[in-house]
Amino acid sequence: MNRLDEQRCRELLISLRKIIQAIDIHSRMLNKSFGLTGPQLIVLQEISNQDKISVTPLSKITSLSQATVTDITKRLEKKGYLLRIKREDDKRAVSLSLSEAGKEIIKDLPPLLQKTFTQRFSKIKDWEQLMILSSFERVVNLMSAEKIEASPIMVTGSIIEEKIS
């Protein structure tokens, strides 16, 4: 590897580290300020958007597994942010809804890091979006990370709730 390649590689690794640190700082701020993890916040926001929703469609909307969504909703219910309501059309099924405390905390929460990113990304030209996407896909390939399952949620650590709460 020549000197220029080494320098570029170093700059790329520094940029990747900055991205990881930005996500980590945001995740810690959410947890410290609100006692919520990124995935918990996403689930709360989606339940707020939908008013009443069951676990299966919620897991599809959030790109999280049903098991993860179930664990998250149990934790949110223990914190007093969610209500489980038996559906009238199917007594075995349950809909999730925000409690008054859940509605209050949603009002005070900052936007998720990916929301800010998405807003800024959508403002750049198509060719630049495609160039960035292609570059990131190439970096994923260079890191042999193509087979890693991931959802579009910017938090550090595992998405599996037991490991982050």
DSSP file (Angstrom, degrees, kcal/mol; ACC not computed):
  #  RESIDUE AA STRUCTURE BP1 BP2  ACC     N-H-->O    O-->H-N    N-H-->O    O-->H-N    TCO  KAPPA ALPHA  PHI   PSI    X-CA   Y-CA   Z-CA
    1    1 A M              0   0    0      0, 0.0     2,-0.1     0, 0.0     0, 0.0   0.000 360.0 360.0 360.0 130.0    0.0    0.0    0.0
    2    2 A N     >  -     0   0    0      1,-0.1     4,-2.3     4,-0.0     5,-0.2  -0.303 360.0 -99.2 -82.9 172.6    1.4    3.4   -1.0
    3    3 A R  H  > S+     0   0    0      1,-0.2     4,-2.3     2,-0.2     5,-0.2   0.865 122.0  51.5 -60.1 -40.8    1.4    6.5    1.2
    4    4 A L  H  > S+     0   0    0      2,-0.2     4,-2.5     1,-0.2    -1,-0.2   0.908 110.2  49.3 -64.9 -42.7   -1.6    8.0   -0.5
    5    5 A D  H  > S+     0   0    0      1,-0.2     4,-2.6     2,-0.2    -2,-0.2   0.910 110.8  50.6 -62.3 -42.1   -3.6    4.8    0.0
    6    6 A E  H  X S+     0   0    0     -4,-2.3     4,-2.4     2,-0.2    -2,-0.2   0.913 111.0  48.6 -61.7 -43.1   -2.6    4.7    3.6
    7    7 A Q  H  X S+     0   0    0     -4,-2.3     4,-2.4     2,-0.2    -2,-0.2   0.917 112.7  47.1 -65.2 -44.1   -3.7    8.3    4.1
    8    8 A R  H  X S+     0   0    0     -4,-2.5     4,-2.5     2,-0.2    -2,-0.2   0.908 112.1  50.4 -63.9 -41.7   -7.1    7.8    2.4
    9    9 A C  H  X S+     0   0    0     -4,-2.6     4,-2.6     1,-0.2    -2,-0.2   0.924 110.6  49.6 -62.1 -44.3   -7.7    4.6    4.4
   10   10 A R  H  X S+     0   0    0     -4,-2.4     4,-2.2     1,-0.2    -2,-0.2   0.920 111.1  49.3 -60.1 -45.1   -6.9    6.5    7.7
   11   11 A E  H  X S+     0   0    0     -4,-2.4     4,-2.2     2,-0.2    -2,-0.2   0.891 111.4  49.4 -63.1 -40.2   -9.3    9.3    6.7
   12   12 A L  H  X S+     0   0    0     -4,-2.5     4,-2.7     2,-0.2    -2,-0.2   0.929 110.6  49.4 -64.9 -45.0  -12.0    6.9    5.9
   13   13 A L  H  X S+     0   0    0     -4,-2.6     4,-2.3     1,-0.2    -2,-0.2   0.881 110.5  50.9 -62.9 -37.8  -11.6    5.0    9.2
   14   14 A I  H  X S+     0   0    0     -4,-2.2     4,-2.2     2,-0.2    -1,-0.2   0.919 110.5  49.4 -63.9 -43.3  -11.7    8.3   11.1
   15   15 A S  H  X S+     0   0    0     -4,-2.2     4,-2.0     2,-0.2    -2,-0.2   0.912 110.9  49.5 -62.4 -43.0  -14.9    9.2    9.3
   16   16 A L  H  X S+     0   0    0     -4,-2.7     4,-2.4     1,-0.2    -1,-0.2   0.913 110.4  50.9 -61.6 -42.3  -16.4    5.9   10.1
   17   17 A R  H  X S+     0   0    0     -4,-2.3     4,-2.7     1,-0.2    -1,-0.2   0.891 107.7  52.9 -63.6 -39.1  -15.4    6.3   13.8
   18   18 A K  H  X S+     0   0    0     -4,-2.2     4,-2.5     2,-0.2    -1,-0.2   0.898 108.8  50.0 -62.6 -40.4  -17.0    9.8   13.8
   19   19 A I  H  X S+     0   0    0     -4,-2.0     4,-2.1     2,-0.2    -2,-0.2   0.938 111.7  47.7 -62.7 -47.0  -20.3    8.3   12.5
   20   20 A I  H  X S+     0   0    0     -4,-2.4     4,-2.4     1,-0.2    -2,-0.2   0.915 113.0  48.8 -60.6 -43.9  -20.2    5.6   15.2
   21   21 A Q  H  X S+     0   0    0     -4,-2.7     4,-2.9     2,-0.2     5,-0.2   0.895 108.8  52.7 -65.3 -40.3  -19.5    8.2   17.9
   22   22 A A  H  X S+     0   0    0     -4,-2.5     4,-2.0     2,-0.2    -1,-0.2   0.914 112.3  45.5 -61.1 -42.7  -22.3   10.5   16.7
   23   23 A I  H  X S+     0   0    0     -4,-2.1     4,-2.4     2,-0.2   133,-0.3   0.911 113.7  49.4 -66.1 -42.9  -24.8    7.6   16.9
   24   24 A D  H  X S+     0   0    0     -4,-2.4     4,-2.6     2,-0.2    -2,-0.2   0.912 110.4  49.8 -63.8 -44.0  -23.4    6.5   20.3
   25   25 A I  H  X S+     0   0    0     -4,-2.9     4,-2.3     1,-0.2    -1,-0.2   0.918 112.3  48.0 -61.4 -44.3  -23.6   10.0   21.8
   26   26 A H  H  X S+     0   0    0     -4,-2.0     4,-2.2    -5,-0.2    -2,-0.2   0.919 111.9  49.6 -63.1 -43.8  -27.2   10.4   20.5
   27   27 A S  H  X S+     0   0    0     -4,-2.4     4,-2.2     1,-0.2    -2,-0.2   0.919 112.3  47.3 -62.0 -44.8  -28.2    7.0   22.0
   28   28 A R  H  X S+     0   0    0     -4,-2.6     4,-2.9     1,-0.2     5,-0.2   0.882 110.0  53.3 -65.3 -38.0  -26.7    7.8   25.4
   29   29 A M  H  X S+     0   0    0     -4,-2.3     4,-2.9     2,-0.2     5,-0.4   0.915 109.1  49.2 -63.3 -42.9  -28.4   11.2   25.5
   30   30 A L  H  X>S+     0   0    0     -4,-2.2     4,-2.4     1,-0.2     6,-1.1   0.939 114.9  44.1 -59.9 -47.2  -31.8    9.6   24.8
   31   31 A N  H  X5S+     0   0    0     -4,-2.2     4,-1.4     4,-0.2    -2,-0.2   0.907 118.1  43.6 -66.9 -42.1  -31.2    7.1   27.6
   32   32 A K  H  <5S+     0   0    0     -4,-2.9    -2,-0.2    -5,-0.2    -1,-0.2   0.929 121.8  37.1 -69.9 -45.8  -29.8    9.6   30.1
   33   33 A S  H  <5S+     0   0    0     -4,-2.9    -2,-0.2    -5,-0.2    -3,-0.2   0.837 137.0  14.4 -77.8 -33.5  -32.4   12.3   29.4
   34   34 A F  H  <5S-     0   0    0     -4,-2.4    -3,-0.2    -5,-0.4    -2,-0.2   0.485  91.5-120.7-124.2  -6.6  -35.5   10.2   28.9
   35   35 A G  S  <<S+     0   0    0     -4,-1.4     2,-0.4    -5,-0.5    -4,-0.2   0.775  75.2 119.8  68.9  24.6  -34.7    6.7   30.1
   36   36 A L        -     0   0    0     -6,-1.1    -1,-0.3    -9,-0.1    -2,-0.2  -0.933  57.0-138.2-124.8 146.0  -35.4    5.4   26.6
   37   37 A T     >  -     0   0    0     -2,-0.4     4,-2.3    -3,-0.1     5,-0.2  -0.534  35.5-103.9 -89.1 165.7  -33.4    3.5   24.1
   38   38 A G  H  > S+     0   0    0      1,-0.2     4,-2.4     2,-0.2     5,-0.2   0.935 121.9  48.5 -54.9 -50.3  -33.5    4.3   20.4
   39   39 A P  H  > S+     0   0    0      0, 0.0     4,-2.3     0, 0.0    -1,-0.2   0.881 110.0  52.4 -61.3 -36.8  -35.7    1.3   19.6
   40   40 A Q  H  > S+     0   0    0      1,-0.2     4,-2.6     2,-0.2    -2,-0.2   0.919 110.1  48.8 -63.1 -42.0  -38.1    2.1   22.4
   41   41 A L  H  X S+     0   0    0     -4,-2.3     4,-2.8     2,-0.2    -1,-0.2   0.910 110.2  50.7 -63.4 -42.7  -38.4    5.6   21.1
   42   42 A I  H  X S+     0   0    0     -4,-2.4     4,-2.4     2,-0.2    -1,-0.2   0.915 111.2  48.3 -62.2 -43.2  -39.1    4.4   17.6
   43   43 A V  H  X S+     0   0    0     -4,-2.3     4,-2.4     2,-0.2     5,-0.2   0.929 112.2  49.1 -63.8 -44.9  -41.8    2.0   18.8
   44   44 A L  H  X S+     0   0    0     -4,-2.6     4,-2.4     1,-0.2    -2,-0.2   0.930 111.6  49.2 -58.9 -45.4  -43.4    4.8   20.9
   45   45 A Q  H  X S+     0   0    0     -4,-2.8     4,-2.4     1,-0.2    -1,-0.2   0.903 111.6  48.3 -63.6 -41.2  -43.4    7.1   17.9
   46   46 A E  H  X S+     0   0    0     -4,-2.4     4,-2.1     2,-0.2    -1,-0.2   0.897 111.0  50.0 -67.4 -39.1  -44.9    4.5   15.6
   47   47 A I  H  X S+     0   0    0     -4,-2.4     4,-1.8     1,-0.2    51,-0.2   0.905 111.4  50.3 -64.2 -39.0  -47.6    3.7   18.1
   48   48 A S  H  < S+     0   0    0     -4,-2.4    -2,-0.2    -5,-0.2    -1,-0.2   0.909 111.0  48.7 -62.5 -42.7  -48.3    7.4   18.4
   49   49 A N  H  < S+     0   0    0     -4,-2.4    -2,-0.2     1,-0.2    -1,-0.2   0.851 119.6  37.4 -65.1 -35.1  -48.5    7.7   14.6
   50   50 A Q  H  < S-     0   0    0     -4,-2.1     2,-2.1     1,-0.2    -1,-0.2   0.629  88.9-151.0 -93.6 -15.1  -50.9    4.7   14.3
   51   51 A D  S  < S+     0   0    0     -4,-1.8    47,-0.5    -5,-0.2     2,-0.4  -0.491  80.8  21.3  72.7 -68.7  -53.0    5.4   17.5
   52   52 A K  S    S+     0   0    0     -2,-2.1     2,-0.3    45,-0.1    45,-0.2  -0.997  78.0 154.4-129.1 133.4  -53.8    1.7   18.0
   53   53 A I  B     -A   96   0A   0     43,-1.6    43,-3.6    -2,-0.4     2,-0.2  -0.994  33.3-127.5-154.7 150.2  -51.7   -1.1   16.4
   54   54 A S     >  -     0   0    0     -2,-0.3     4,-1.8    41,-0.2     5,-0.2  -0.524  36.3-101.6 -96.5 171.1  -50.8   -4.7   17.1
   55   55 A V  H  > S+     0   0    0     39,-0.4     4,-2.8     1,-0.2     5,-0.2   0.874 112.8  58.4 -61.7 -42.7  -47.3   -6.2   17.4
   56   56 A T  H  > S+     0   0    0      1,-0.2     4,-1.7     2,-0.2    -1,-0.2   0.950 111.6  37.6 -59.9 -54.4  -47.2   -7.7   13.9
   57   57 A P  H  > S+     0   0    0      0, 0.0     4,-2.5     0, 0.0    -1,-0.2   0.867 115.7  56.2 -65.7 -31.4  -47.7   -4.6   11.8
   58   58 A L  H  X S+     0   0    0     -4,-1.8     4,-2.2     1,-0.2     6,-0.2   0.899 105.9  50.3 -64.1 -39.9  -45.6   -2.6   14.3
   59   59 A S  H  X>S+     0   0    0     -4,-2.8     5,-1.7     1,-0.2     4,-0.8   0.871 111.4  49.0 -66.7 -35.0  -42.7   -5.0   13.8
   60   60 A K  H  <5S+     0   0    0     -4,-1.7     3,-0.4    -5,-0.2    -2,-0.2   0.924 111.7  47.9 -68.8 -44.1  -43.1   -4.6   10.0
   61   61 A I  H  <5S+     0   0    0     -4,-2.5    -2,-0.2     1,-0.2    -1,-0.2   0.885 118.4  40.2 -63.2 -39.9  -43.2   -0.8   10.2
   62   62 A T  H  <5S-     0   0    0     -4,-2.2    -1,-0.2    -5,-0.2    -2,-0.2   0.524 104.2-126.4 -89.1  -5.9  -40.2   -0.5   12.5
   63   63 A S  T  <5 +     0   0    0     -4,-0.8     2,-0.3    -3,-0.4    -3,-0.2   0.848  68.8 127.6  59.6  35.9  -38.1   -3.3   10.7
   64   64 A L      < -     0   0    0     -5,-1.7    -1,-0.3    -6,-0.2    -2,-0.1  -0.879  66.2 -99.7-117.2 153.2  -37.7   -5.1   14.0
   65   65 A S     >  -     0   0    0     -2,-0.3     4,-2.6     1,-0.1     5,-0.2  -0.287  30.1-116.0 -68.3 157.9  -38.5   -8.7   14.8
   66   66 A Q  H  > S+     0   0    0      1,-0.2     4,-2.6     2,-0.2     5,-0.2   0.889 117.0  53.9 -60.8 -39.2  -41.8   -9.6   16.5
   67   67 A A  H  > S+     0   0    0      2,-0.2     4,-2.3     1,-0.2    -1,-0.2   0.911 109.9  46.8 -62.4 -42.4  -39.9  -10.9   19.5
   68   68 A T  H  > S+     0   0    0      2,-0.2     4,-2.7     1,-0.2    -2,-0.2   0.927 112.8  48.7 -65.5 -44.8  -37.9   -7.6   19.8
   69   69 A V  H  X S+     0   0    0     -4,-2.6     4,-2.8     1,-0.2     5,-0.2   0.896 110.5  52.2 -62.7 -39.7  -41.1   -5.5   19.5
   70   70 A T  H  X S+     0   0    0     -4,-2.6     4,-2.1     2,-0.2    -1,-0.2   0.937 111.7  46.0 -61.8 -46.3  -42.8   -7.7   22.1
   71   71 A D  H  X S+     0   0    0     -4,-2.3     4,-2.0     2,-0.2    -2,-0.2   0.923 113.8  48.8 -61.7 -44.4  -39.9   -7.2   24.5
   72   72 A I  H  X S+     0   0    0     -4,-2.7     4,-2.6     1,-0.2    -2,-0.2   0.928 111.2  49.1 -61.7 -45.6  -39.8   -3.5   23.9
   73   73 A T  H  X S+     0   0    0     -4,-2.8     4,-2.2     1,-0.2    -1,-0.2   0.856 108.7  53.5 -66.9 -33.4  -43.6   -3.1   24.4
   74   74 A K  H  X S+     0   0    0     -4,-2.1     4,-2.1    -5,-0.2    -1,-0.2   0.919 111.1  46.4 -64.1 -42.0  -43.5   -5.0   27.6
   75   75 A R  H  X S+     0   0    0     -4,-2.0     4,-1.7     2,-0.2    -2,-0.2   0.907 113.0  48.9 -66.1 -41.7  -40.7   -2.7   28.9
   76   76 A L  H  <>S+     0   0    0     -4,-2.6     5,-2.6     1,-0.2     6,-0.7   0.860 109.8  52.0 -67.0 -34.6  -42.7    0.4   27.8
   77   77 A E  H ><5S+     0   0    0     -4,-2.2     3,-1.2     4,-0.2    -1,-0.2   0.911 107.5  52.1 -66.6 -41.8  -45.8   -0.9   29.4
   78   78 A K  H 3<5S+     0   0    0     -4,-2.1    -2,-0.2     1,-0.3    -1,-0.2   0.843 107.3  53.2 -61.6 -33.5  -43.9   -1.4   32.7
   79   79 A K  T 3<5S-     0   0    0     -4,-1.7    -1,-0.3    -5,-0.1    -2,-0.2   0.561 119.6-114.1 -78.5  -7.8  -42.7    2.2   32.5
   80   80 A G  T < 5S+     0   0    0     -3,-1.2    22,-0.4    -4,-0.4    21,-0.4   0.638  86.9 112.7  87.7  14.7  -46.3    3.3   32.1
   81   81 A Y      < +     0   0    0     -5,-2.6    18,-2.1    20,-0.2     2,-0.3   0.648  69.5  49.9 -93.7 -17.0  -46.1    4.5   28.5
   82   82 A L  E     -B   98   0A   0     -6,-0.7     2,-0.4    16,-0.3    16,-0.2  -0.882  59.3-155.4-126.3 154.2  -48.2    1.9   26.8
   83   83 A L  E     -B   97   0A   0     14,-3.0    14,-2.1    -2,-0.3     2,-0.6  -0.976  12.1-145.1-122.5 140.8  -51.6    0.3   27.2
   84   84 A R  E     -B   96   0A   0     -2,-0.4     2,-0.5    12,-0.2    12,-0.2  -0.936  20.6-170.4-104.2 122.9  -52.6   -3.1   25.9
   85   85 A I  E     -B   95   0A   0     10,-3.1    10,-3.3    -2,-0.6     2,-0.2  -0.958  22.3-125.6-120.3 124.0  -56.3   -3.1   24.8
   86   86 A K  E     -B   94   0A   0     -2,-0.5     8,-0.2     8,-0.2     2,-0.2  -0.459  32.1-120.8 -66.0 133.5  -58.1   -6.3   23.9
   87   87 A R        -     0   0    0      6,-2.3     6,-0.2     3,-0.6    -1,-0.1  -0.500   7.8-142.6 -77.2 145.7  -59.6   -6.0   20.4
   88   88 A E  S    S+     0   0    0      1,-0.2     3,-0.3    -2,-0.2    -1,-0.1   0.811  99.6  53.1 -76.9 -30.1  -63.3   -6.3   20.1
   89   89 A D  S    S+     0   0    0      1,-0.3     2,-0.3     2,-0.1    -1,-0.2   0.712 125.5  20.7 -79.2 -19.6  -63.2   -8.2   16.8
   90   90 A D    >   -     0   0    0      3,-0.2     3,-1.5    -3,-0.1    -3,-0.6  -0.804  65.2-161.7-151.0 102.5  -60.8  -10.8   18.2
   91   91 A K  T 3  S+     0   0    0     -2,-0.3    -1,-0.1     1,-0.3    -3,-0.1   0.694  92.6  57.8 -63.0 -19.3  -60.6  -11.3   22.0
   92   92 A R  T 3  S+     0   0    0     -6,-0.1    -1,-0.3     2,-0.0     2,-0.2   0.752  95.5  80.4 -79.4 -24.0  -57.2  -13.1   21.6
   93   93 A A    <   -     0   0    0     -3,-1.5    -6,-2.3    -6,-0.2     2,-0.4  -0.519  65.0-155.9 -88.7 151.4  -55.6  -10.1   19.9
   94   94 A V  E     - B   0  86A   0     -8,-0.2     2,-0.4    -2,-0.2   -39,-0.4  -0.971   3.3-151.4-127.5 139.7  -54.3   -7.0   21.6
   95   95 A S  E     - B   0  85A   0    -10,-3.3   -10,-3.1    -2,-0.4     2,-0.4  -0.861  16.2-135.6-105.5 146.7  -53.8   -3.5   20.3
   96   96 A L  E     +AB  53  84A   0    -43,-3.6   -43,-1.6    -2,-0.4     2,-0.3  -0.828  27.8 170.2-102.0 140.0  -51.2   -1.2   21.7
   97   97 A S  E     - B   0  83A   0    -14,-2.1   -14,-3.0    -2,-0.4     2,-0.2  -0.978  36.4-100.3-144.4 154.1  -51.9    2.4   22.4
   98   98 A L  E     - B   0  82A   0    -47,-0.5   -16,-0.3    -2,-0.3     2,-0.1  -0.546  31.9-139.3 -75.8 140.5  -50.1    5.2   24.2
   99   99 A S     >  -     0   0    0    -18,-2.1     4,-2.4    -2,-0.2     5,-0.2  -0.308  36.9 -94.1 -80.8 177.6  -51.0    6.0   27.8
  100  100 A E  H  > S+     0   0    0      1,-0.2     4,-2.1     2,-0.2     5,-0.1   0.908 130.9  51.2 -60.8 -40.5  -51.3    9.6   29.0
  101  101 A A  H  > S+     0   0    0    -21,-0.4     4,-2.4     1,-0.2    -1,-0.2   0.886 109.0  51.5 -63.8 -38.3  -47.6    9.3   30.2
  102  102 A G  H  > S+     0   0    0    -22,-0.4     4,-1.9     1,-0.2    -2,-0.2   0.900 109.3  49.4 -64.0 -41.7  -46.6    8.0   26.8
  103  103 A K  H  X S+     0   0    0     -4,-2.4     4,-1.2     1,-0.2    -2,-0.2   0.882 111.5  50.2 -64.9 -37.8  -48.3   10.9   25.0
  104  104 A E  H  X S+     0   0    0     -4,-2.1     4,-1.0     1,-0.2     3,-0.2   0.920 110.2  47.8 -67.3 -44.5  -46.5   13.4   27.3
  105  105 A I  H  X S+     0   0    0     -4,-2.4     4,-1.0     1,-0.2     3,-0.5   0.877 106.5  58.1 -68.0 -34.5  -43.1   11.9   26.8
  106  106 A I  H  < S+     0   0    0     -4,-1.9     3,-0.5     1,-0.2    -1,-0.2   0.874 102.2  55.8 -60.0 -37.0  -43.5   11.8   23.0
  107  107 A K  H  < S+     0   0    0     -4,-1.2    -1,-0.2     1,-0.2    -2,-0.2   0.843 111.2  43.5 -62.9 -33.5  -44.2   15.6   23.1
  108  108 A D  H  < S+     0   0    0     -4,-1.0    -1,-0.2    -3,-0.5    -2,-0.2   0.559  89.4 107.8 -91.7  -9.9  -40.8   16.2   24.9
  109  109 A L     <  -     0   0    0     -4,-1.0     3,-0.1    -3,-0.5   -79,-0.0  -0.415  66.0-126.5 -76.7 143.3  -38.6   13.9   22.8
  110  110 A P        -     0   0    0      0, 0.0    -1,-0.1     0, 0.0     3,-0.1  -0.380  41.3 -85.4 -75.6 163.9  -36.0   15.2   20.3
  111  111 A P        -     0   0    0      0, 0.0     2,-0.0     0, 0.0     5,-0.0  -0.395  51.5-100.8 -67.5 149.3  -36.1   13.9   16.8
  112  112 A L    >>  -     0   0    0      1,-0.1     4,-1.6    -3,-0.1     3,-0.8  -0.333  28.5-114.4 -66.2 152.9  -34.2   10.7   16.1
  113  113 A L  H 3> S+     0   0    0     41,-0.3     4,-2.4     1,-0.3     5,-0.2   0.873 116.6  55.4 -57.1 -39.6  -30.8   11.0   14.6
  114  114 A Q  H 3> S+     0   0    0      1,-0.2     4,-2.8     2,-0.2    -1,-0.3   0.789 101.9  57.8 -68.3 -24.4  -32.0    9.2   11.4
  115  115 A K  H <> S+     0   0    0     -3,-0.8     4,-2.5     2,-0.2    -1,-0.2   0.943 109.0  44.2 -68.0 -45.9  -34.8   11.8   11.0
  116  116 A T  H  X S+     0   0    0     -4,-1.6     4,-2.2     2,-0.2     5,-0.2   0.928 115.9  48.4 -60.9 -45.4  -32.3   14.6   10.9
  117  117 A F  H  X S+     0   0    0     -4,-2.4     4,-3.2     1,-0.2     5,-0.2   0.937 111.5  49.5 -59.7 -48.0  -30.1   12.5    8.6
  118  118 A T  H  X S+     0   0    0     -4,-2.8     4,-2.4     1,-0.2    -1,-0.2   0.896 110.1  50.7 -60.9 -42.2  -33.0   11.7    6.3
  119  119 A Q  H  X S+     0   0    0     -4,-2.5     4,-0.6     2,-0.2    -1,-0.2   0.931 115.8  41.5 -62.2 -44.5  -34.1   15.3    6.0
  120  120 A R  H >< S+     0   0    0     -4,-2.2     3,-0.9     1,-0.2     4,-0.4   0.910 114.2  51.6 -70.0 -41.5  -30.6   16.4    5.1
  121  121 A F  H >< S+     0   0    0     -4,-3.2     3,-1.3     1,-0.2    -2,-0.2   0.884 104.7  57.0 -62.3 -39.5  -30.0   13.5    2.8
  122  122 A S  H 3< S+     0   0    0     -4,-2.4    -1,-0.2     1,-0.3    -2,-0.2   0.690  99.9  60.8 -67.9 -16.9  -33.2   14.1    0.9
  123  123 A K  T << S+     0   0    0     -3,-0.9    -1,-0.3    -4,-0.6    -2,-0.2   0.595  88.1  86.7 -86.9 -11.1  -32.1   17.7    0.1
  124  124 A I  S <  S-     0   0    0     -3,-1.3     5,-0.1    -4,-0.4    -3,-0.0  -0.543  92.3 -85.7 -89.0 160.0  -29.0   16.7   -1.9
  125  125 A K     >  -     0   0    0     -2,-0.2     4,-2.3     1,-0.1     3,-0.4  -0.182  34.9-114.6 -63.8 152.0  -29.1   15.9   -5.6
  126  126 A D  H  > S+     0   0    0      1,-0.2     4,-2.7     2,-0.2     5,-0.2   0.894 114.7  53.9 -53.8 -46.2  -30.0   12.4   -6.8
  127  127 A W  H  > S+     0   0    0      1,-0.2     4,-1.8     2,-0.2    -1,-0.2   0.866 110.4  47.2 -61.0 -35.6  -26.6   11.8   -8.3
  128  128 A E  H  > S+     0   0    0     -3,-0.4     4,-2.5     2,-0.2    -1,-0.2   0.883 110.0  52.4 -74.0 -37.9  -24.9   12.6   -5.0
  129  129 A Q  H  X S+     0   0    0     -4,-2.3     4,-2.8     1,-0.2    -2,-0.2   0.939 111.8  46.9 -58.8 -46.8  -27.4   10.4   -3.0
  130  130 A L  H  X S+     0   0    0     -4,-2.7     4,-2.7     1,-0.2    -2,-0.2   0.874 110.9  51.9 -64.3 -37.6  -26.6    7.5   -5.4
  131  131 A M  H  X S+     0   0    0     -4,-1.8     4,-2.3    -5,-0.2    -1,-0.2   0.921 112.2  45.6 -64.8 -44.1  -22.8    8.2   -5.1
  132  132 A I  H  X S+     0   0    0     -4,-2.5     4,-2.7     2,-0.2     5,-0.2   0.937 113.9  49.0 -64.5 -46.8  -23.1    8.1   -1.2
  133  133 A L  H  X S+     0   0    0     -4,-2.8     4,-2.6     1,-0.2     5,-0.2   0.933 112.4  48.0 -58.0 -47.7  -25.2    5.0   -1.2
  134  134 A S  H  X S+     0   0    0     -4,-2.7     4,-2.0     1,-0.2    -1,-0.2   0.902 111.9  50.1 -60.5 -42.3  -22.8    3.2   -3.6
  135  135 A S  H  X S+     0   0    0     -4,-2.3     4,-2.2     2,-0.2    -1,-0.2   0.913 111.7  47.4 -64.2 -43.2  -19.8    4.2   -1.5
  136  136 A F  H  X S+     0   0    0     -4,-2.7     4,-2.6     2,-0.2    -2,-0.2   0.901 110.3  52.1 -67.5 -39.4  -21.4    3.0    1.7
  137  137 A E  H  X S+     0   0    0     -4,-2.6     4,-2.0    -5,-0.2    -1,-0.2   0.888 109.9  50.4 -61.6 -37.3  -22.4   -0.3    0.1
  138  138 A R  H  X S+     0   0    0     -4,-2.0     4,-2.7     2,-0.2    -2,-0.2   0.900 109.0  50.6 -66.8 -40.6  -18.8   -0.7   -1.1
  139  139 A V  H  X S+     0   0    0     -4,-2.2     4,-1.8     2,-0.2    -2,-0.2   0.916 108.4  52.4 -63.5 -42.6  -17.6    0.0    2.5
  140  140 A V  H  <>S+     0   0    0     -4,-2.6     5,-2.6     1,-0.2     6,-0.3   0.923 111.5  47.6 -56.4 -44.3  -20.0   -2.6    3.8
  141  141 A N  H ><5S+     0   0    0     -4,-2.0     3,-1.8     1,-0.2    -2,-0.2   0.911 108.9  52.8 -63.4 -44.3  -18.5   -5.0    1.3
  142  142 A L  H 3<5S+     0   0    0     -4,-2.7    -1,-0.2     1,-0.3    -2,-0.2   0.789 110.1  48.9 -62.8 -27.7  -14.9   -4.1    2.2
  143  143 A M  T 3<5S-     0   0    0     -4,-1.8    -1,-0.3    -5,-0.2    -2,-0.2   0.337 111.5-122.8 -92.8   6.1  -15.7   -4.9    5.8
  144  144 A S  T < 5S+     0   0    0     -3,-1.8     3,-0.2    -5,-0.1    -3,-0.2   0.885  73.8 129.4  53.4  42.9  -17.3   -8.2    4.9
  145  145 A A    > < +     0   0    0     -5,-2.6     3,-1.4    -6,-0.1    -4,-0.2   0.185  23.0 111.3-111.5  15.0  -20.5   -7.1    6.5
  146  146 A E  T 3  S+     0   0    0     -6,-0.3    -1,-0.1     1,-0.3    -5,-0.1   0.817  78.2  50.9 -60.9 -31.6  -23.0   -7.8    3.7
  147  147 A K  T 3  S+     0   0    0     -3,-0.2     2,-0.4     2,-0.1    -1,-0.3   0.458  81.5 112.2 -90.1  -0.1  -24.7  -10.6    5.6
  148  148 A I    <   -     0   0    0     -3,-1.4     2,-0.3     1,-0.1    -3,-0.0  -0.604  68.3-130.3 -75.5 127.3  -25.3   -8.6    8.8
  149  149 A E        +     0   0    0     -2,-0.4     2,-0.3     0, 0.0    -2,-0.1  -0.598  37.6 168.3 -75.3 134.8  -29.0   -8.0    9.4
  150  150 A A        -     0   0    0     -2,-0.3   -86,-0.0     9,-0.0   -87,-0.0  -0.998  26.4-147.3-149.4 146.5  -29.7   -4.4   10.1
  151  151 A S        -     0   0    0     -2,-0.3     2,-1.8     2,-0.2   -88,-0.1  -0.714  40.3 -99.7-106.0 164.8  -32.7   -2.1   10.4
  152  152 A P  S    S+     0   0    0      0, 0.0     2,-0.5     0, 0.0   -89,-0.0  -0.187  83.5 119.0 -80.6  49.1  -32.7    1.6    9.4
  153  153 A I        -     0   0    0     -2,-1.8     2,-1.4   -90,-0.1    -2,-0.2  -0.965  59.9-141.6-118.1 123.9  -32.3    2.7   13.1
  154  154 A M        +     0   0    0     -2,-0.5     2,-0.3  -116,-0.1   -41,-0.3  -0.657  53.9 120.1 -90.6  88.2  -29.3    4.7   14.1
  155  155 A V        -     0   0    0     -2,-1.4     2,-0.2     2,-0.2  -131,-0.2  -0.963  58.2-117.6-137.9 156.4  -28.4    3.3   17.6
  156  156 A T  S    S+     0   0    0   -133,-0.3  -118,-0.1    -2,-0.3     2,-0.0  -0.559  74.9  21.3 -90.7 161.6  -25.3    1.7   18.8
  157  157 A G  S    S-     0   0    0     -2,-0.2     2,-0.2     2,-0.0    -2,-0.2  -0.277 108.2 -24.7  80.4-169.0  -25.2   -1.9   20.1
  158  158 A S        -     0   0    0      2,-0.1    -2,-0.1     1,-0.1     5,-0.0  -0.495  43.8-141.1 -80.2 146.1  -27.7   -4.6   19.4
  159  159 A I  S    S+     0   0    0     -2,-0.2     2,-0.3     4,-0.1    -1,-0.1   0.725  76.0 106.4 -73.9 -22.6  -31.2   -3.8   18.4
  160  160 A I  S >> S-     0   0    0      1,-0.2     3,-1.5     3,-0.1     4,-0.6  -0.459  73.3-140.0 -64.7 120.2  -32.3   -6.8   20.6
  161  161 A E  H >> S+     0   0    0     -2,-0.3     4,-2.4     1,-0.3     3,-0.9   0.776  94.1  63.1 -59.2 -35.1  -33.8   -5.0   23.6
  162  162 A E  H 34 S+     0   0    0      1,-0.3    -1,-0.3     2,-0.2    -2,-0.1   0.841 105.6  48.6 -60.5 -29.8  -32.4   -7.3   26.3
  163  163 A K  H <4 S+     0   0    0     -3,-1.5    -1,-0.3     1,-0.2    -2,-0.2   0.661 117.1  39.1 -85.9 -16.4  -29.0   -6.3   25.3
  164  164 A I  H <<        0   0    0     -3,-0.9    -2,-0.2    -4,-0.6    -1,-0.2   0.663 360.0 360.0-107.5 -19.5  -29.6   -2.5   25.3
  165  165 A S     <        0   0    0     -4,-2.4    -2,-0.1  -128,-0.0    -3,-0.1   0.466 360.0 360.0 -96.2 360.0  -31.9   -2.1   28.3
